[in-house]
Amino acid sequence: MHVRTRWPWISLLLGVIVALNPVGLDFLHSAFFAGEQLARNIAQPIVLTALAIIVLVVLLEWLVRSFLVKRRARGAS
């Protein structure tokens, strides 16, 4: 695997795709802009949990990429 950058672009792209599809946009709208309190109370924990999972995946990808870049810089193959 030839890692050229530490930027976690794969997981960020996946997160954007999940958030910007019609279902994701509907959940975001229900979580923060819905007129009913019940809809906001149901959707907010789902959206915030998904956001936390995506942040963890981004951090994990960044750590793996950092490890691979440092390993390659040392000359290990």
SULZIFEN-V106154 format. One record per residue. SS is DSSP state (hx for helix, st for strand, lp for the rest). OMEGA is omega as a letter, one per 40 degrees, with the letter a starting at -180 (none if undefined). D_FIRST is the distance of its C-alpha to the first C-alpha in whole Angstrom. Layout:
# SULZIFEN-V106154
ss: [SS;SS]
omega: [OMEGA;OMEGA]
d_first: [D_FIRST;D_FIRST]
This chain:
# SULZIFEN-V106154
ss: [lp;lp;lp;lp;lp;lp;lp;lp;hx;hx;hx;hx;hx;hx;hx;hx;hx;hx;hx;lp;lp;hx;hx;hx;hx;hx;hx;hx;hx;hx;hx;hx;lp;lp;lp;lp;hx;hx;hx;hx;hx;hx;hx;hx;hx;hx;hx;hx;hx;hx;hx;hx;hx;hx;hx;hx;hx;hx;hx;hx;hx;hx;hx;hx;hx;hx;hx;hx;hx;hx;hx;hx;hx;hx;lp;lp;lp]
omega: [a;i;a;a;i;a;a;a;a;a;i;i;i;i;i;i;i;a;a;i;a;i;i;i;i;i;i;i;i;a;a;a;a;i;a;i;a;i;i;a;i;a;a;i;i;a;a;i;i;i;i;i;i;i;i;i;i;i;i;i;i;i;i;i;i;i;a;i;i;i;i;i;i;i;i;i;none]
d_first: [0;4;6;10;12;13;15;15;15;14;17;19;19;20;23;24;24;26;28;29;30;34;34;32;34;37;36;36;39;41;39;41;43;45;49;49;48;47;45;43;44;42;39;38;37;35;33;33;31;29;28;28;25;23;23;22;19;18;19;17;14;15;15;12;10;13;12;9;10;13;12;10;14;15;14;12;10]
